[in-house]
Amino acid sequence: GWSAPPLAALSQVLRLERSRRTGVVFPLQRLERHLAPGVDTARFRLFQPGLGALQRAEGLFRSGRHHPIEYVSSAVRMDHAPPPGPPEVCFIGRSNVGKSSLIRALFALSPEVEVRVSKTPGHTKKMNFFKVGKYFTLVDMPGYGYRAPQDFVEMVEAYLQERHSLKRTFLLVDGVVGLQKTDHIAVEMLEEFGIPYVMVLTKIDRASRGLLLKNVLSIQEFVKEKTQGCFPQLFLVSSLEFSGVHLLRCFVAHVTGNLPAVEAA
């Protein structure tokens, strides 16, 4: 029989002792304890849903007979994309940032959803659409930078500008190396188009606490000083240890209008 990876389900996380549980659900809060006194922590806690909201979000990512989660199609051009329907979120990031691994972690409770994770960077050459029941669609965009497809810019820019069902773009940044030149270009593009987005730091299990804290603080400062459309709170994730994955599911549910407003406060 199939069993979900450890900590993929909230029920497993809730069995952990308290500080470890907080670290898995709210990885940013675990870092907060190591800040110098006087550092403003408001941006660490802007989105802090309760257990009810987290459980509701997890339910959306768990497929069932009346709630199919499925890969719909791939597109290399906008005219190949499925017609817009429910709210959409898209995930972009440079090649090898761990995008497919993160999407696979989000869908870990639905084993029939096949997200191909490649050993070679730059494997995703198309936009891949995953439909989550009637609630929302998640779009995996091609990686930029190293080995990006030639028509990447046309494809992604057209999607971002034309897709009216797009509610939020998730820009993935490697938590070990921080913002790179190519990430700055992506930020400029999102800012220029006026697209609301959020930054997600991946691979946090590979960074020492000191390095992660340094990257978080410098990226937070960058978001505060240089961006208009970026959500002020960063999201930290490890696809391997499931840190931050539950919170990210909840934020996706929230921005697609699938959480009661009270719970998402």
Secondary structure, 3 states (H helix, E strand, C coil): CCCCCCCCCHHHHCCCCHHHHHHHHCHHHHHHCCCCCCCCCHHHCCCCCCHHHHHHHHHHCCCECCECEEEEEEECCHHHCCCCCCCEEEEEEECCCCHHHHHHHHCCCCCCCCCCCCCCCCCCCCEEEEEECCCEEEEECCCECCCCCCCHHHHHHHHHHHCCCEEEEEEEEECCCCCCHHHHHHHHHHHHHCCCEEEEEECHHHCCHHHHHHHHHHHHHHHHHHCCCECCCCEECCCCCCCCHHHHHHHHHHHCCCCCHHHHC
